[in-house]
Amino acid sequence: MTLLRDDELSAAFDHASRAYDRLVAVNPGYHHDLRRSARRLRLPDGGAGLRLLDLGCGTGASTAALLAAAPGAEIVAVDASAGMLERAAAKSWPREVSFVHAAVEELGAAGVAGPFDAAFAAYLFRNVTDPDGALTAVRELLTPGGRLAVHEYSLGGSAGHRALWTAVCRGIVMPAGRLAGDAELYRHLWRSVVEFDTATEFGERVARAGFEAVRVLPMPGWQTGITHTFVARAPAPAEGRR
């Protein structure tokens, strides 16, 4: 199979949105790891007075993680899948959280404008057609020195990491996807990871997009070598650097 992209991928997520929360609930540590990545933004004062962008929010798991890390912030959450977004927006949120139907490549057209103090993106960049362009677009929406955290399946590079990911997908993820009627999407999930950047390569991609202080942080537990947080910041004016 070829990877799903753009409207085709959004349509697959629309269909999968019905069972998505039930499926991720069986992933040990799924929500805990999202919260860990959101905390790695190291936002001050509980996010008070900050404006945050949640990219690829899905059914709202990443939004909840960001809200837990920054309960005082304004959060704009966006997703290209109308079905996923509908389920996210139907949940209970404080008034400072809003949802916008938009692909990361089309934020401006959807009325999403900066500046943002930080951006959080979970499981997004391996699913976009032009990850370099998407990273650049996000950087341009951030304030000088604004922070980025990317939570992503990005393999550590060893044969063992690839084998473990494949075993988990073939033994658990893809069978569950077939039972839910979303076999094609979960085959895409497996393949999109094995064909995407290694963790080192994606860190280098973030730096090429103009971000500074890029760090690649692994997840603990069974996802070590499979899931990473990439943290970075947008360039600050020369006089603001130390």
N, C-alpha and C positions, 0 to 999 in steps of 0.2 A: 504494500500500500504506500501511497505518497502521503506526506504530512498534510493535515488539514490546515488551511490558512484562511484568514479574513472572514468573509461572509459564511463560508462553509463551516469554519470552526465555530463561529458565533451560533450558527444554527444547531450544531451538535451540542453545544453547551445549553442552548435553550431547551432542548429535549431532555438533557441530563439533569437539568435543574430540579426536576420533580423528586429525584432520589439522591441528589448530591449530598445533602447534609447527613443522610443516613449512612452513606458509604464512607464519608470521611470520618464519621464517628467511630468506625472500627479500626482506624489507623492510630496505633498507640502514640500518644504525644503530639498529635497533629495540632491541636489548639495551643498546647503548652509551647511548642516550638515556634509558632507564629508570635506568641507573646514574647518569647525570648528575643526574637529578631527585632520586634518593635522596641523593646527596651534597649537594644543595642544602638538605637538612634541617640540615646543619652540626652533626651530633651529635658531642659531645665524646668523647675517649678511646676511639674505636672502638666506642662504644655500651656500654662496660663498665658493668654495673649497671643498664642501662636496660631498660624494657619497651615494646615497639613493636607497633603494630597495622598489619597489611597488609590493606587492604580491597579486595575484588575481585581476589584473587590469581591467578585463572585457573589456568593450568597451572604456575605458580610462577615466571614470569619476573620479576615485580615482587618476589617474595620473595627471589630470588637477588640482585637489585639492592640490596635493603635489607640483606641479609646482607653483601654486599661493602662497603657503606658503614659497617656497624656489626657487625663480626664478633663482638663481645663481648656483644651484646644478646640478650635473650629476645624472640622474635618469635612473635606469634599471627597466623596468616594465615587469612582467611575468604573464602568465596565462596558464592554462591547456587546455582551449578551443581554438582551432584554429579559429573557426568562430568569437568568441568575439575578439580575438587578431587581426584578419584581419581588423575588423572595427575600432579598436583602432588605428592601425598603419596607416590607410588610412586618418586619420585626420591630421591637420597641427600642427607640433611640432617643437620646436627648435632642433638643432642638438645634444644637450646634452641629449635628451631623446631617449632611444632605447627600443625595444620590443623583448622579447624572449618567444618562445613557450615551456613551461615547467610546470610540476606540482611542488608544493612546495617540495614534497618528492624527486624530481629528478633534483634539481637545478645544482648540480655538473656535472651530466651527460650532461646537456645542456650547460655547459660552464659558468654558473653563479658562480663566485667565489668572496669571500670577499677580504679584509674587506669592510664593509659598515658602514657609520657613523650613519645611522638610517634606520629603516624599517617601512613601513606603510602597513597595511593589512585591507581591507574592505570586510566584508561579506565572510570571508574565512574559519575560523577555524571550524565552525560548519559543513562545507561541506567536511572536510578531514576525512579519515578513522582513522588516528592516530593523533589527535591534540597535544598530548603530544610530540610525536616524531617530529612533524612539528615545534612546539615552540622551542624545543631544537636545531633543525637544524638552525632556524633563529638566535637564540642566538649565535651560533658558527660562524655565518657569520658577526656578528657585532664587531666593535672595542671595546676594553675595555671601559666601560662607554657609549657605543652606545645606542641610544634611540629606543624605540618601541612604536608605537601607533596602537592599534587594534580598528577599528570601526565595531561594530557588533550588530545585533539584539540579545540581551541577556536579558531576562525578569527579572524584579526586584524581582520577587518571590511571589507577592501577586496574589490572585485569580482575582482581578480587572485587573492587567496587562495582564494576560493570556486571560481573556475574551475580552479585547479591541483588542488584537492582532488577536484573532480568528474572531471577528466581522469585522475587517478591511479586513482580508484575504477572508472571505466568502462573504462579501458584495461588495468588490471592486477588490482585487488582483486576486482571482481565476476566477471570471467571465471574467476579462480582459485577463487572460491567456488562457482561453478557446476560446475566440474570436480570439486570435492570433495563435491558433493551438498548444499551449504549456501547455495544462491543467496539464499534469503530473508534469512538472517542478514547476509550481506554487502551486500544492498540496504539493510537496516536500518542497517548501519554508515555507509554514505554519507549516508543521510537523517538519521540521528540527529545527525550533525555539522552539516549545513547548517541544521537546525532548532533547534540548541542555541544557548546564549549565545555571543556573541563573547568574546574574551579579556577585554576591558574589562568586559563585563557580568558574566562569571563572577567576576572579581575583586570587583566590587561585591556580588555575591551572597554571597561568602564573608564580606565585611565585615558585611553585614546579619545574618548568622548569629551575630555576636558575636565574630568573630576580629579580632585586632589586627595591626598591622604587615604588612598584606597587600601582597605584591609579585607582579607578573606578569613572568615571565622567559621569553623565547623560546628555542626550540631553534635551534642553528645549522644551516647547510646547507639542503637542499631543504625541510626542514620548518619553516623560519622563516615565521611567519605562519599556520601550521597547528597545530603542537604547542607547548604552553606548560607550564611549571611554575608553579604557584601556591603560594607559601609564605606562611605566616601563623603566628600563635601564639594560644593560648587566653589570655584575660585573666588577669593575675596580680593578687594582692591589692594594694590601693592602696599599702600600705606597702612592697611589693616593687617598685614602679615607680620609674623614674628619669626 
